[in-house]
């Protein structure tokens, strides 16, 4: 697949950041943050995004320890990716997301924009970094 919309997710148990981009141009944009404590609520919001954006594939950030070791959230992200694949019948790619939220938070702190609005968009911007990394890897492969 060389063109089409891609949605990426920075999965969290309470908040899941979402980004979008087009394979053909390889540029990611923050989209939204889904605030949901339950699987049903999270997937209801994702259903709407899938219907609206009609992606050709999905990307999920894979949280790992700094040394690459897996932890509890790694398994949760893998389970989330598997559920996306089964529910939407789309290819789902996992992408290392180490430090994405920290990078976004550092960028927000360094900016002169109001902090409250930015704090609420950290997850969507982290999803943007995950997706941009996916695009960049494809471009060099």
C-alpha positions as CSV (number, residue, x, y, z in Angstrom):
1,X,0.0,0.0,0.0
2,X,1.5,3.3,-1.1
3,X,-1.3,5.7,-0.6
4,X,-4.3,6.2,1.7
5,X,-5.1,7.5,5.2
6,X,-3.4,6.1,8.3
7,X,-4.5,6.5,11.8
8,X,-2.1,6.1,14.7
9,X,-2.8,5.5,18.4
10,X,-0.8,6.3,21.5
11,X,-2.7,3.9,23.7
12,X,-3.4,4.5,27.3
13,X,-5.9,3.1,29.8
14,X,-7.6,6.4,30.4
15,X,-6.5,8.5,27.4
16,X,-5.6,7.4,23.8
17,X,-4.0,9.9,21.5
18,X,-4.9,9.7,17.8
19,X,-3.0,11.1,14.8
20,X,-3.7,10.9,11.1
21,X,-1.7,11.1,7.9
22,X,-1.5,10.1,4.3
23,X,0.9,7.4,3.2
24,X,1.6,9.2,-0.1
25,X,3.0,12.4,1.5
26,X,4.2,10.9,4.8
27,X,3.2,13.7,7.1
28,X,1.5,13.1,10.4
29,X,-0.9,15.4,12.2
30,X,-2.4,15.2,15.7
31,X,-6.1,14.5,15.5
32,X,-7.7,14.0,18.9
33,X,-7.5,12.4,22.3
34,X,-10.0,9.8,23.3
35,X,-10.8,10.0,27.0
36,X,-12.3,6.6,28.1
37,X,-12.0,4.3,31.1
38,X,-13.7,1.4,29.4
39,X,-13.1,-0.6,26.3
40,X,-16.6,-0.1,25.0
41,X,-16.4,3.7,25.3
42,X,-12.9,3.7,23.7
43,X,-14.0,1.6,20.7
44,X,-17.2,3.6,20.2
45,X,-15.0,6.7,19.7
46,X,-12.6,4.7,17.4
47,X,-15.6,3.4,15.4
48,X,-16.5,7.0,14.6
49,X,-13.0,7.8,13.6
50,X,-12.7,4.7,11.4
51,X,-16.0,5.6,9.7
52,X,-15.0,9.2,9.1
53,X,-11.4,8.8,8.0
54,X,-11.6,5.4,6.3
55,X,-8.0,4.4,6.9
56,X,-6.1,1.8,4.9
57,X,-4.0,0.8,7.9
58,X,-3.4,1.6,11.5
59,X,-0.3,2.1,13.7
60,X,-0.1,1.6,17.5
61,X,2.7,2.8,19.7
62,X,4.5,0.1,21.5
63,X,5.6,1.2,25.0
64,X,8.9,-0.3,26.1
65,X,11.4,0.2,28.9
66,X,14.5,2.2,27.9
67,X,16.5,-1.0,27.4
68,X,13.8,-2.4,25.1
69,X,12.3,-4.7,27.6
70,X,8.5,-5.2,27.7
71,X,6.2,-4.3,30.6
72,X,2.5,-4.3,31.6
73,X,1.6,-1.5,29.2
74,X,3.5,-3.3,26.3
75,X,1.1,-6.2,26.7
76,X,-1.9,-3.9,26.9
77,X,-0.8,-2.1,23.7
78,X,-0.3,-5.4,21.9
79,X,-3.8,-6.5,23.0
80,X,-5.2,-3.2,21.8
81,X,-3.5,-3.6,18.4
82,X,-4.9,-7.1,18.1
83,X,-8.4,-5.9,18.9
84,X,-8.1,-3.2,16.3
85,X,-7.0,-5.7,13.7
86,X,-9.8,-8.1,14.5
87,X,-12.5,-5.4,14.7
88,X,-11.7,-3.4,11.6
89,X,-10.0,-6.0,9.4
90,X,-7.1,-3.6,8.8
91,X,-3.4,-4.1,8.9
92,X,-2.0,-2.9,12.2
93,X,1.6,-2.0,12.7
94,X,3.4,-1.6,16.0
95,X,6.0,1.1,16.4
96,X,8.4,1.7,19.3
97,X,7.1,4.7,21.2
98,X,9.8,5.1,23.8
99,X,10.1,8.8,24.9
100,X,7.4,10.2,22.6
101,X,5.3,11.6,25.5
102,X,8.4,13.0,27.1
103,X,9.5,14.6,23.9
104,X,6.1,16.2,23.4
105,X,6.0,17.4,27.1
106,X,9.5,19.0,26.7
107,X,8.4,20.7,23.5
108,X,5.3,22.1,25.2
109,X,7.3,23.4,28.2
110,X,9.8,25.1,25.8
111,X,7.0,26.8,23.9
112,X,5.3,30.0,25.0
113,X,1.8,28.7,24.4
114,X,-0.7,28.3,27.2
115,X,0.0,25.1,29.2
116,X,-3.5,23.9,30.0
117,X,-4.5,23.5,26.3
118,X,-1.3,21.8,25.5
119,X,-1.4,19.4,28.3
120,X,-4.7,18.1,27.0
121,X,-3.2,17.4,23.6
122,X,0.0,15.6,24.7
123,X,-1.4,12.2,23.8
124,X,-2.5,13.3,20.3
125,X,0.9,14.8,19.7
126,X,2.6,11.7,20.9
127,X,0.5,9.7,18.4
128,X,1.7,12.2,15.8
129,X,5.4,11.4,16.6
130,X,4.6,7.6,16.5
131,X,3.0,8.0,13.1
132,X,5.7,10.3,11.7
133,X,8.3,7.8,12.8
134,X,6.4,5.1,11.0
135,X,6.3,7.2,7.8
136,X,10.0,8.1,8.1
137,X,11.0,4.4,8.5
138,X,9.0,3.5,5.4
139,X,10.7,6.3,3.4
140,X,14.1,5.0,4.2
141,X,13.3,1.3,3.8
